[in-house]
Amino acid sequence: MAERKFFVGGNWKMNGNKKSIDELVGLLNAGPIDSKDTEVVVAPPSLYLEYVRSKLNSNIGVAAQNCYKVEKGAFTGEISPAMIKDIGLTWVILGHSERRHVFGESSQLVGEKCAHALDAGLNILPCIGEKLDEREAGKTEEVCFEQMKAIAANVKDWSRVVIAYEPVWAIGTGKVATPQQAQEAHHSVRNWLKDNVSADVAQKTRILYGGSVTGDNCRELATQPDVDGFLVGGASLKAEFIKIVNARK
């Protein structure tokens, strides 16, 4: 049984300028990052994608934070998978909770974006997760499975998919799912994949945890059997990101 390679993504969100990015890239290039054991991908704002790619060591991937569901056209403010590929990138994050809840993206739209990004040759990092009121109402699985259904309906090649489970109530709030809560949710999603896609896909697909991951809590989270890495927000802009990348060392 092949072990799933640990994966750490850094989502810079709408942060940074050339000065701060130069500092961050210097930090990442200095490492230590062992790309044999851990896959690392960072997602700068779209304006800086090519700038970051040109300065970052080749063993660290660069992702766009979002893209649209068609190749080109009259879609002001959007970027397409073709454009992301054109500047030499291979990853895109889709359906982040901020896209869903701040910008009103539906699960259907996220699914359509997944389909087009994969067809265009990108690897995708789709995000799922429940809000606080949904967790308190016992709807975590219902919400996550509905989001997974829309993603899975649009995926043919699961080898290019990494799922991120991000409980919305834990993003940027300082509240973190306990390792047990994270494991429970990840185990449920893996079982959903087994029941609705295949046992092989369930075994091989990496499921990341996102939601106030820090240098202090990453090690315990990384010990959970179904947590295959992290999608890191705020801490990906700091030196502690290197500690998170090495959470299993």
Disulfide bonds with the S-S distance in Angstrom:
none
